[in-house]
Amino acid sequence: MNKQLFLILLGLLAGFSCFAQEEKSSTFFAEVVYDTIALDEQFELKFTLKNGKAIANFEPPALEGFRFMAGPMTSQSMSIVNGDMTQSMSYTYILEPTDLGIYNIPATSIETEEGVLLSEDLAIVVVQEIKHPQKKNPFNNAMQEPSQNQP
């Protein structure tokens, strides 16, 4: 009886471990923090490959209406949480618009071990002036004097 119970538990554990090792599909996408920016504002355009390995150098699309200020800046990250591994690689460019209007950042591709992945188009609206919402800085309270933290 104990031997049968042991074999059943062993089979269940093997099945769960196979399920946990399921291969994640790769994704490739482009992103910006704000899709509406001011004419004199610089912004980041980031292309990210998640859970994939690029096998060719990445080339950004032709970006009409923008001036390249910096880039590409590359970054890689890997995290393992409860045995679940996630990897990402990003290419970041700093851009500045040259004129008012609505501009399209066309889809671009990257070649990976799984094949060619395609990002989606992005639309950027350039206006004369805009005020973006303030982001909360989690370190603000740490930088204040202790007397300022009390209600």
For each residue, the residues with C-beta under 8 A, 3 or more apart:
1: 4 5
2: 5 6
3: 6 7
4: 1 7 8
5: 1 2 8 9
6: 2 3 9 10
7: 3 4 10 11
8: 4 5 11 12
9: 5 6 12 13
10: 6 7 13 14
11: 7 8 14 15
12: 8 9 15 16
13: 9 10 16 17
14: 10 11 17 18
15: 11 12 18 19
16: 12 13 19 20
17: 13 14 20 21
18: 14 15 21 22
19: 15 16 22
20: 16 17 83 84
21: 17 18
22: 18 19
23:
24: 51 86
25: 51 114
26: 49 50 51 52 112 114 117
27: 49 50 51 52 117
28: 47 48 49 50 52 109 110 112 117 118 119
29: 47 48 50 119 120
30: 45 46 47 48 105 107 108 119 120 122
31: 45 46 48 122
32: 35 43 44 45 46 122 124
33: 43 44
34: 37 43 132
35: 32 122 123 124 125
36: 124 125 126 127 130
37: 34 41 43 97 124 125 126 127 130
38: 41 126 127 128 129 130
39: 97 99 100 126 127 128 129
40: 96
41: 37 38 96 97 130
42: 69 94 95 96
43: 32 33 34 37 94 95 96
44: 32 33 92 93 94 95
45: 30 31 32 60 63 92 93 94 95 105 122
46: 30 31 32 90 91 92 93
47: 28 29 30 58 60 90 91 92 108 110 119
48: 28 29 30 31 88 89 90 91
49: 26 27 28 52 54 88 89 90 110 112 117
50: 26 27 28 29 86 87 88
51: 24 25 26 27 86 87 88
52: 26 27 28 49 87 112 113 114 117
53: 112 113
54: 49 57 58 89 110 111 112
55: 111 112 113
56: 110 111
57: 54
58: 47 54 72 91 110
59: 108
60: 45 47 63 72 91 93 108
61: 105 106 107 108
62: 106
63: 45 60 66 68 95 105
64: 103
65: 97 98 99 101 103 126
66: 63 95 96 97 98 103
67: 95 96 97 98
68: 63 71 93 94 95
69: 42 94 95 96
70: 73 93 94
71: 68 91 92 93 94
72: 58 60 91 92 93
73: 70 91 92 93
74: 89 90 91 92
75: 89 90 92
76: 87 88 89 90
77: 87 88
78: 85 86 87 88
79: 85 86
80: 83 84 85 86
81: 84 86
82:
83: 20 80
84: 20 80 81
85: 78 79 80
86: 24 50 51 78 79 80 81
87: 50 51 52 76 77 78
88: 48 49 50 51 76 77 78
89: 48 49 54 74 75 76
90: 46 47 48 49 74 75 76
91: 46 47 48 58 60 71 72 73 74
92: 44 45 46 47 71 72 73 74 75
93: 44 45 46 60 68 70 71 72 73
94: 42 43 44 45 68 69 70 71
95: 42 43 44 45 63 66 67 68 69
96: 40 41 42 43 66 67 69
97: 37 39 41 65 66 67 100 103 124 126
98: 65 66 67
99: 39 65 126
100: 39 97 126 127 128
101: 65 125 126
102: 123 124 125 126
103: 64 65 66 97 123 124 125 126
104: 121 122 123 124
105: 30 45 61 63 121 122 123 124
106: 61 62 121
107: 30 61 118 119 120 121
108: 30 47 59 60 61 118 119
109: 28 116 117 118 119
110: 28 47 49 54 56 58 116 117
111: 54 55 56 115 116
112: 26 28 49 52 53 54 55 115 116 117
113: 52 53 55
114: 25 26 52 117
115: 111 112
116: 109 110 111 112
117: 26 27 28 49 52 109 110 112 114
118: 28 107 108 109
119: 28 29 30 47 107 108 109
120: 29 30 107
121: 104 105 106 107
122: 30 31 32 35 45 104 105
123: 35 102 103 104 105
124: 32 35 36 37 97 102 103 104 105
125: 35 36 37 101 102 103
126: 36 37 38 39 65 97 99 100 101 102 103
127: 36 37 38 39 100 130
128: 38 39 100
129: 38 39
130: 36 37 38 41 127
131:
132: 34
133:
134:
135:
136: 140
137: 140
138: 141
139: 142 143
140: 136 137 143 144
141: 138 144 149
142: 139
143: 139 140
144: 140 141 148 149
145: 148 149
146: 149 150
147: 150
148: 144 145
149: 141 144 145 146
150: 146 147
151:
